[in-house]
Structure formats: structure tokens, C-alpha cells
Amino acid sequence: MSPDDEDTGRRVEREFKRALAELIPYLRAFARSLCRDASEADDLAQEALVKAWRARDSFEPGTNLKAWVFMILRNHFYSERRKAWRKNEVTTENDIERPGPRTAAQDASIALAEVREALNHLSPDQREAIILVGAGGFSYEEAAEICAVAVGTIKSRVSRARRTLVELMERGGVRLPAENTQCPAMDSLLEEASHLAAADRNGE
């Protein structure tokens, strides 16, 4: 390999590493939507980054890096979950009561918790779809590719998720706080999901 080729290779690696770093907050937010545990989500996002870096030679320049890394994260999550099932390590979650009405005096952290809880009421498929399309900025086609399903399936999941969020917002008075929390990417994700539900409620 010539010196010029080595320089080019190092430059490409630096650019790839920089692009991966820019995705970290959004990978963490997507990971949290899947496993709903902050520590586990951080581990999942970290593992996805490691896998993406190791597989960087298989990435086709000019294609959607964000979708590619999200797909790696999602595939790793479900692969690990299948292993857990085989080992009988998966526990069944108790149903969470629907959020009740809140008073205006309650603070912003409770309001944000309500929105998160509303998202948690969605099925995993619906939550994943509305987060990819609403907060991840992916098109229906890109989200379908990430989830390995038909475009129509993604559209249907987003539509059902919207209806569920609308119902929860109307019944529980779910509203977003004006202030950001310590996780801006998650705030953005939740805010976008709320906007999607509001748009559906208003017939947009």
C-alpha cells in the first residue's frame, strides 16, 4: 500500500468515526425505546457502535449510515433477547396502569414521566415504528428496511401508535414540559411522538 493510500485510509476511518460519534445520542434514545432501561440502553448503544466500527469495511459509502447503524443495534437487541428466551431468563412485566389526570401544580419532571409512560403503553412494534419515523427522521421506507417488514406494516404500526397516544393524552392529560431534561435526544424523541399524536388528533 502506498503512503497516499494509507493517508486516504486513515482519513476515511476518521470521518467514519466522527459520523458514528454524531449518532450516539440518537442511538441511545432508540436503544432506550427498545429496552426501557437507561443502563441497558447505554450498553446496547455501545455494543452497536463497536459492531458498526468492526464492520465498517462492509458499509457502502453514499448509503444511509444512520439506518445501517440503527439496523445493527436493532438486530443485536433481538438476537440477545432470543438468547435470553432460550435460557428462560425473560421475565414477564406486570401491566402498568394507565396514567391518570395530573394537576397543573405538578412539576415538569412528572409531565415528562407521563409522556414516557404513554410511550411505554405502546406495543414494542408500535413504539419502535413511531420512534423511527417520528423522532428518528426516517422515511416509512427506511423504517421498513430497518425493521425488515413491509412499508405498509410500518405505516399501520405508526397509525395505531398515534391513536393510542391520542387516547392516553386525552384521558391522562399528558403534556410535555417546557424545559429540557438531561437527555436532549430523548426529549426530542418524546416531543416528536407527542406532535405526531397531536397532529392525528387534529386531523392533520
Backbone torsions as a table, in degrees:
resi	resn	phi	psi	omega
1	MET	NA	132.5	-178.2
2	SER	-77.0	160.3	177.1
3	PRO	-56.0	-37.5	179.3
4	ASP	-63.9	-41.0	179.0
5	ASP	-64.8	-38.9	178.7
6	GLU	-64.8	-41.9	178.0
7	ASP	-62.7	-42.9	179.2
8	THR	-63.1	-42.2	179.5
9	GLY	-62.4	-42.7	178.6
10	ARG	-65.6	-38.6	179.5
11	ARG	-65.2	-43.0	179.2
12	VAL	-62.3	-41.1	179.1
13	GLU	-65.3	-40.4	178.2
14	ARG	-62.4	-43.1	-179.7
15	GLU	-65.8	-38.9	179.3
16	PHE	-65.6	-42.9	179.6
17	LYS	-63.7	-40.3	178.8
18	ARG	-64.6	-41.6	179.7
19	ALA	-64.3	-39.1	177.3
20	LEU	-64.2	-41.8	-178.8
21	ALA	-60.6	-36.3	-179.9
22	GLU	-67.1	-22.0	-178.4
23	LEU	-87.5	-10.7	-171.9
24	ILE	-54.3	-49.7	-178.7
25	PRO	-60.5	-36.1	-177.3
26	TYR	-78.0	-32.9	173.6
27	LEU	-64.9	-40.8	179.3
28	ARG	-64.7	-41.0	179.1
29	ALA	-64.8	-43.6	178.9
30	PHE	-65.7	-40.8	178.4
31	ALA	-61.0	-40.1	179.9
32	ARG	-66.9	-31.2	178.0
33	SER	-68.3	-25.3	-179.8
34	LEU	-84.5	-49.2	-173.8
35	CYS	-103.3	-16.7	174.1
36	ARG	59.5	28.0	175.0
37	ASP	-136.8	123.1	-171.9
38	ALA	-59.8	-45.1	-178.4
39	SER	-66.6	-45.1	178.8
40	GLU	-64.6	-36.9	179.3
41	ALA	-64.7	-41.1	178.0
42	ASP	-62.2	-41.2	178.2
43	ASP	-64.3	-40.5	-179.9
44	LEU	-64.8	-44.1	178.9
45	ALA	-64.0	-41.2	179.3
46	GLN	-62.6	-43.4	180.0
47	GLU	-64.5	-37.9	178.0
48	ALA	-63.9	-40.3	178.1
49	LEU	-64.0	-42.0	178.8
50	VAL	-62.8	-45.1	179.7
51	LYS	-63.5	-41.0	179.5
52	ALA	-63.9	-41.3	179.9
53	TRP	-64.6	-43.1	-179.7
54	ARG	-66.7	-29.2	-177.9
55	ALA	-99.5	16.0	-173.4
56	ARG	-58.5	-30.5	-179.6
57	ASP	-68.7	-19.1	179.9
58	SER	-89.4	-9.1	178.0
59	PHE	-75.7	133.7	-179.4
60	GLU	-90.6	111.6	180.0
61	PRO	-54.6	140.5	-180.0
62	GLY	95.6	-13.3	176.3
63	THR	-93.4	-178.6	-172.8
64	ASN	-81.1	100.4	-179.4
65	LEU	-63.6	-41.5	-178.1
66	LYS	-59.7	-46.9	179.4
67	ALA	-63.9	-38.2	-179.3
68	TRP	-63.0	-45.1	-179.1
69	VAL	-71.7	-39.0	176.7
70	PHE	-59.9	-38.6	179.5
71	MET	-65.1	-40.3	177.2
72	ILE	-61.0	-45.7	179.9
73	LEU	-60.9	-47.5	-177.7
74	ARG	-63.4	-45.5	-179.5
75	ASN	-62.0	-39.6	179.1
76	HIS	-66.4	-41.0	179.5
77	PHE	-59.1	-50.4	-177.4
78	TYR	-71.5	-30.0	175.3
79	SER	-63.6	-44.6	178.8
80	GLU	-67.9	-35.3	179.7
81	ARG	-67.7	-37.8	177.4
82	ARG	-64.2	-38.0	176.8
83	LYS	-62.7	-40.8	179.8
84	ALA	-64.5	-39.7	177.7
85	TRP	-60.4	-43.9	-178.0
86	ARG	-64.1	-27.9	179.3
87	LYS	-93.3	5.9	-179.4
88	ASN	56.3	39.2	-179.1
89	GLU	-102.9	1.0	-177.8
90	VAL	-85.9	127.8	177.7
91	THR	-99.9	153.6	-179.7
92	THR	-91.7	126.5	179.2
93	GLU	-77.0	142.0	172.2
94	ASN	-73.7	148.2	177.7
95	ASP	-63.3	138.8	178.4
96	ILE	-95.8	132.6	179.1
97	GLU	-63.9	145.6	178.7
98	ARG	-64.7	144.3	-178.2
99	PRO	-62.6	134.9	179.0
100	GLY	-92.8	174.9	-179.0
101	PRO	-61.9	145.3	178.5
102	ARG	-116.5	151.9	177.6
103	THR	-86.4	159.7	-178.8
104	ALA	-66.9	-19.6	-176.4
105	ALA	-77.5	-15.6	-177.4
106	GLN	-72.7	149.7	-170.2
107	ASP	-82.5	175.8	-173.4
108	ALA	-65.2	-31.9	-177.7
109	SER	-65.4	-35.2	177.7
110	ILE	-69.1	-39.9	178.6
111	ALA	-61.0	-43.0	179.3
112	LEU	-65.9	-38.9	178.9
113	ALA	-61.8	-35.7	178.9
114	GLU	-64.3	-41.6	179.8
115	VAL	-65.1	-43.3	177.5
116	ARG	-60.7	-41.1	179.7
117	GLU	-65.1	-38.8	177.7
118	ALA	-60.4	-43.9	177.4
119	LEU	-63.2	-34.6	-179.6
120	ASN	-69.4	-17.8	177.2
121	HIS	-77.1	-16.6	177.4
122	LEU	-71.3	153.5	172.9
123	SER	-66.1	156.5	179.0
124	PRO	-53.8	-40.6	-179.7
125	ASP	-64.9	-42.7	-179.1
126	GLN	-69.4	-42.5	179.9
127	ARG	-62.5	-43.5	179.3
128	GLU	-61.2	-44.2	-177.2
129	ALA	-65.3	-46.4	-176.0
130	ILE	-71.4	-28.4	177.6
131	ILE	-73.6	-41.9	178.7
132	LEU	-62.9	-47.0	-176.0
133	VAL	-79.6	-43.8	-174.8
134	GLY	-80.2	-43.8	-175.6
135	ALA	-104.9	-32.5	-179.4
136	GLY	-75.7	-18.0	179.0
137	GLY	78.9	13.9	179.9
138	PHE	-83.1	149.1	172.6
139	SER	-73.9	166.9	176.2
140	TYR	-58.7	-38.7	-179.0
141	GLU	-64.9	-42.7	179.7
142	GLU	-67.4	-42.1	178.5
143	ALA	-63.3	-38.3	178.2
144	ALA	-63.2	-39.2	178.4
145	GLU	-65.9	-42.4	179.2
146	ILE	-61.9	-42.2	-176.6
147	CYS	-87.9	-5.4	179.5
148	ALA	59.0	44.6	176.9
149	VAL	-133.9	173.4	179.1
150	ALA	-72.2	154.2	178.9
151	VAL	-59.1	-41.0	179.1
152	GLY	-60.9	-33.6	178.3
153	THR	-66.1	-42.8	177.9
154	ILE	-63.0	-45.2	179.4
155	LYS	-58.9	-42.1	-179.9
156	SER	-65.1	-41.5	179.7
157	ARG	-64.9	-41.2	178.7
158	VAL	-64.5	-41.6	-180.0
159	SER	-62.3	-45.2	179.4
160	ARG	-66.3	-37.2	178.4
161	ALA	-63.8	-41.5	177.9
162	ARG	-58.3	-47.6	-177.3
163	ARG	-62.0	-40.8	179.7
164	THR	-65.4	-43.0	178.8
165	LEU	-63.8	-40.0	177.8
166	VAL	-59.2	-46.6	-179.3
167	GLU	-60.7	-45.0	-179.0
168	LEU	-66.7	-38.8	179.2
169	MET	-65.1	-40.1	-177.8
170	GLU	-73.5	-36.2	-178.0
171	ARG	-82.0	-33.2	-174.8
172	GLY	-107.5	-3.1	-179.7
173	GLY	65.8	35.7	-177.8
174	VAL	-68.3	127.1	177.4
175	ARG	-139.8	152.0	178.9
176	LEU	-89.3	143.6	175.3
177	PRO	-73.5	156.6	179.5
178	ALA	-75.2	-31.1	-176.0
179	GLU	-85.6	146.3	173.9
180	ASN	-75.0	154.7	173.7
181	THR	-95.2	-165.4	-179.3
182	GLN	-76.9	-4.3	-179.7
183	CYS	-124.5	83.4	-177.0
184	PRO	-56.0	-37.1	-179.7
185	ALA	-63.5	-41.1	178.5
186	MET	-68.9	-38.8	176.5
187	ASP	-58.9	-44.9	179.4
188	SER	-61.4	-41.6	179.2
189	LEU	-61.1	-49.3	-178.8
190	LEU	-65.8	-40.1	-179.9
191	GLU	-62.4	-42.5	-178.9
192	GLU	-66.6	-39.0	177.6
193	ALA	-62.6	-39.1	177.7
194	SER	-65.3	-40.9	178.3
195	HIS	-62.8	-40.0	178.7
196	LEU	-60.4	-44.9	179.9
197	ALA	-65.5	-42.0	179.8
198	ALA	-63.3	-39.4	179.2
199	ALA	-63.7	-39.4	179.8
200	ASP	-68.2	-39.3	-180.0
201	ARG	-63.9	-34.9	-178.7
202	ASN	-87.7	2.0	176.9
203	GLY	77.1	22.1	-179.0
204	GLU	-81.2	NA	NA
